[in-house]
Amino acid sequence: MTEKRTSVFENGLIWFGAGVSIAEILTGTYLADLGFGKGLLAIIVGHIIGCTMLFLSGLIGGKVRRSAMETAKMSFGSKGGLLFSALNVIQLVGWTAIMIYDGALAADGILGVGNWVWCLLIGGLIIVWILIGIENLGKVNTVAMAALFILTILLSFVIFGHGGASVAGGEDMTFGAAVELSVAMPLSWLPLISDYTREAEKPVQATAVSAVVYGLVSCWMYVIGMGAAIFTGESDIAQIMVKAGLGIAGLLIIVFSTVTTTFLDAYSAGISSESLGEKIHGKWVAVVVTVIGIAGAILFPMDDITDFLYFIGSVFAPMIAIQIADFFILKKAESKRTFEWKTLVVWLLGFVIYRWLMNVDMVVGNTLPDMVVTIVLYVVAEKLAGEKK
């Protein structure tokens, strides 16, 4: 019996759903200070950087048919890779809670029945998506994505056809900081993309389509958020929908975009957990993660996620830099050791450098410089180790 694989089209749909996100729209509103022209350039530059890394990360998992965290073991050792599995599960629990919180808050801004009600509804739909399973989501996702595509076009017309005067750019955000915020979202998917490309019939094509579709849609969401803040003077996307009279259409955008994006977080948390033990069943862990996310979204305020995004960058940017160097530059064989201490030390240096670069204003942000430095350090370390042998 042949194993069922996802098509290139199905992978594109998955990442369309990941890109249509209230969190990305809200992040886009932060770029309004730059004005539309500079803000748009920052969005494009940031997404080119982030989605290039996303493609390379997904290609590794697609080629070796392993999940994102299983590919980490190839570079860091069978036990060393568990560090990133654990950190990934933690960040995905956080993302699940944040996304449910943002979706519920926005939905309640349109139909005020209580945030907790929307948390339960959105969380329940995410669990339904998980139980259907990634291999069987094709038809469901096709219908959901078609509806979201139409509704987001409608939202775009509402915002950019507003006719209001553009707000003058301010000085609160630098161009480099805007680029880094634009890199942040693609970067947050780096530890996940292989969970889906490993299932693809055609890994290279599926990975390319996934990265391109996500990049274009994510840029679109950022521009919607930035445009909303500039042209309507309103950064609350729910209020924009209310003022535009979108009503039920606005609710559908919020609820289903939250479900299709957060499903990937919870599902990948389950897959990553399987790396921690052979008896762990990823699907049921994903359900538990969603339940924890619902509880967190109900109990805790999650309005400022800037520090959370930077934490993700500092952990996973140097991790994927080392994997890229191993797989594409050095073409090393898979590690057979329990811990690759040299590799872990280089990762730690990359982590520290990223945190230091957060205090330096660079026109391309700090993710790309950190990854370049980490790759150079790792290649040099490998060459020196080879000479000693």
N, C-alpha and C positions, 0 to 999 in steps of 0.2 A: 504494500500500500504506500503510495507516494505521499510525502508530507505536504500539507497545504501551505502555499506561500502567498504573500501579498503581492499584488501587481504594482507597477509603477504608478498607475492612476490612484490606487488605494493609498499608497504612501503619500502622494501629493495631497489627498483629502485629509489625511491625518494631520499633516503639517499646515494645511490651510486652517484647520480647526485650532491648532496651537497658536497661530498668528493672530486670529480674531479674538482679542482679549481686552477686557476692561482695564487690566493692569497696564497693558501697553498704551492704551489711550490715555490713562492717567499719567503715565510717565512722560508721554508726549507733551502734556500741558506744561511741564517744567521748563521746556525749551522755548516757551513763548518770549522770554526776556531777550532772546537773540534777534527777534524779528523773523519774518517768514523765510527770507532768502538764506541767511546764515544758518537758521535752524534746520531748513531742508538739507543743506549741504552737510551739516553735522550728522543728521539722521542717515544719509546715504553713505558717508564715509564710515560711520560706526557699524552699519550693517554689512558693508563689504568686508570689513575686518572680521566681525563676529561670524558671519555666515561662511567665510572661507575656512575658519577654524571648525565650524559646525560640519562642513562637508568632509574635511580630513578626518575628523573624529568618527563620523558615521561610516566612512569608507573602511576604516580599520575593522570595525565590528561586522560590516557587511561582507568583507572579504574572508574573515576567519569564522564567520557564523557564530559569533559570541555576543553576549550582552555587553553593555558599556563597562560594567564593573568586572566582568570576567576578562575583558581585554586589559584592564589595569593590572591584573595579576601577571600578564605577560611581561611587563616591565618592572614591576615592584616586588614580585615574588608571590608565592601562593598565600602566605600569611600577610605580607606587606600590603598586598592589594586590598585586604579586608579593612584597613584604615579608611580607604576611600569609599568602600561599600557602606560602612557605618556612617561616615560623614554625608554621603549621598542620601541615605535613608532619612537622616535628620533634616537635611535641607528640603527634601521632598515633603516631609510631614509639615514643615514650615510653609512651603509653597501651597500645599493643599489648604491649610487653614487660611492663609492670606487671600487666596483666590476666592474661597467661599465667602470670606468676610467682605471683600470688595464687591462681589456679585450681589450678595444680600443687601449691602448698604445701598447700592445703586438701584436695585429692584424696589427696595422699600421707599426710595425717593420718588418713585412713580406710583406705586400702590402701597400705601402705608398700612400694612397689616402686622408689622413687627419684624425686626431683623431676624429673630430666632426662627420665625416661620419660614422665611426665605432660606435660611441656613439649612433647615431640615429638608426643604423641597429640593434645593440645588444638590445637597449632599446625597439625597435619595436617588436622584437622576444619575449622579456619578456612579453610584453603586450598581445601578442598572446597566450602565455602559461597561463597567468592569465585568459583570456576570455574563454579558453577551460575548465578551472576549474580542481581542484584536483581530483574530482571523475571521470573525463573523460580522464585523462592523461595516462591511462594504456598503450594503444597501441602506442601512440606517444612516451612516455618515453621508452618503450621497444626497439623501433628502435633507438632512440637517444643514449640510454645507450649502446646498442650493438656496435654502431659505435664508441663511446667514449672508450669503453673497448679495442677494437682492436687498435685504434689509440694511446692510452696511453701505450699499450704493445710495439708498434712500437717505441714510444718515449723512453721508457726504454731501449730497445736494442740499440738505437742510442747513448744514454748517457753512458751506462755501457759497451758497446762494443767499446768505443772510443779508448781504449788502451793507453791513455795518462798516464803520471806519476801522482800519487796522490800528492796533495799539502799537505805540512806538517801542522799539527794543530797549531793554534796560541794561544794567551793568551787573546784575546779580549772578549771572552764570557766564563762565568763559566758554569759548568754543571747544577747548579740550575737555572740559567737564561735560559738555553736551555730547561730544563724541563718545565719551566713556559711558554715559547713560544709554546711548544707542547701542553700544557694544554689549551692555549688561544683559539684555534679554536673550540674544542669541547665545551668549556665553552660559547662561543659566541652563540651556538645553544640552550643552556638551556632554554631561554625564548621562544623558538619556537617549540620544539619537540612535545609538547602536542597538538599543533594545528593540527597535523597529526595523532598521535596515538589515539586521541579521535574519529577519523573516522574509525578506524580499526575494522574488523570483530572479530579478536582475539587480544585484546589489549596487553596482556603479551607477546605473541609470536612476535607480530609485533614490540613492543618496543625493545625486545631483538635483533631481526634481524636488526632493524634500527641502534641501537648503535654499534653492531658488524660490520655491513657492513660499516657504516661511519668510524669507528675506523680503520679498515683495509685499506680502500681506502685513508683516510686522511694520514695515516702513509706512504703509497705508494707515495702520492704526496710530502710529506716532503722529503722522501728519493730521489725522482727524483730531487728535487731542490738542496738538499745537494750534491748529486752525480754529478749534473751538475757543481756546483761550485768547487768541489774537483777534478773531473776527466777531465773536459774540461777547467777549469780555467775561465769559463764564467757564470755569474749570470743572464744574460738577456736571458730568455727562448726563446724569439723570435729569437734572434741571433743564438742560438743553433739549432733551427729548420731550419733557413736559411742556416747555414753552412752544415747541414745534408741533405739539398736538399728536405725537407719534403713538402715545398710549400703548395699546397691546403690542404693536410692532416694536416699540422700544423695549418692552418687557421681554419679548422673544429674543431680541439681540443680546440683552444682558444675561438672561438665564442660559440660553444655549451656548453662547460664546464661553461662559464660565464653565459649563459642563464639559464641552469638547476640549478645552485647554487643561482643566484640572484633572480630568480623567487620565491624561498622559502622566501627570505628576504622581498620582496615586498608583497607577499601573506600574510605573517604573520603580516606585518604592518597593513594590512587591517583588519585581524581578531582581533588584539589587539585593534584597534580603535573602534571596536564594543563594547568593554567593557566600553568605555567612554560615550556612549549614545545609546539608543535603536533604534533611527531612522537612525543611521549610517550604510551604506551598504558597507561591507568590500571589496567586489570585486572592486568597483569603487574607494575606497580609495587607494587600491593597484595600480590601474592604475595611479592615481594622484601621488603617491609616486614614481612610475617609471619615470614619466615625470619630477618630481623634481630631481630625481637621474640623469637623462640624462642631465638636465641643469647644475647641480652641477659638473658633470664629464667634461662637456665642458668648464665651466667657471673657475674652481679652481684646482690647483695642489694638488694631494693627494698621494705623494710618500712615506711619512713616517707615518705609522698608529700605531706605537708602543704605543703612549699615548692613542690613541683611544681604543686599545685592553685592556690596563690596566684599563681604565675607565669602560669598560664593566665588567671586572673581579671584580672590587671593588663594583659595584652596584649589580650584579646578583649572585656572589658567596655567600655572606651572606643571600641573599633572598632565594635561593634554599636550603641553609643549614637549615633555619628555617622551610621551607616547609617539608623537609625530616624529621626533628625532630617531627613536628606536626603529619605527616601522618604515619610514620613507627615506631617511638619510643614511643611517647606519645599517639598516636591513638586518638587524640582529635576530638571532633565533630566540624563541620563547624561553624565559627564565625557568630554570628547574630548581631554583633555590627557594627556601622558605621566606627569607628576607633578602632583598637587594639593598644592602645598607648604603652603598655609594649612591645609588639612585634616590633613595629616601633623603639623604643629606642634600643632594642637589635640589630636590623638590622643596625642602625646608628653606634653602637659600632663596629659591624663587618666591616662596611665600613671604619671606621677610622683605625682599626687594619690592614686591607688589605693595606691601603695606607702606614702605618708605616712599614709593612713587606716588602714593595717594596725596602726598604733600607737595608734589611737584606738578606745576601746570604745563602739560605738554599738548601740542596741537592735535596729536593723534590719540590722546587719552593715555592711560597707563597700562592697559592690558597688553597691547601689541609690544611695547618696549620690554615689558616683563617677560613675555614669551620668547622674544628674540634673545634676551640675555640668558634665560634659562636654557634654551637650546644650545647656545654657544658654550655655556658652562658644562653642560652634560656631554657634548661632543668632545670637548677638551679633556674632561675627566675620563671618558672612555678610551681616548687615544693614549693618555698617560698610563692608564691601567694596562692597556695592550702592550705598550713598550716595556713595562716592568716584567710582564710575563715572558 
